[in-house]
Amino acid sequence: MKELYKYLQRFGLVFLITIPIIFLVMGESAVKTMLYKICLVAIGWGLAELIWVAGYKFLFGKAEDLSDEQKMPVMVFRGMLFAAIILALTLGL
């Protein structure tokens, strides 16, 4: 719960500042588009987590159990998987 509060405070404050500025400068459609893209990123993150758990976690195991030399390629692959899925959703592929 403490972590959730920390991230809400960190990113919520940014959104509270930027959304009114974007609304005033660019209009209502820009705010709608921005919120739509944020929702797509959240959906992409969740989908990437599901794909990771269902398809790859049993192959690599827990990251905490791996040594540093084994952990690096697994984390790079996971990051590329997440980035590819999020980009595919946000670009409409």
Buried (B, 14 or more C-beta within 10 A) or exposed (E): EEEEEEEEEEEEEEEEEEBEEBBEEEEEEEBEEBEEEEEBBEBBBEBBBEBBEEEEBEEBEEEEEBEEEEBEEBEEEBEEBBEEBBEBBBEEE
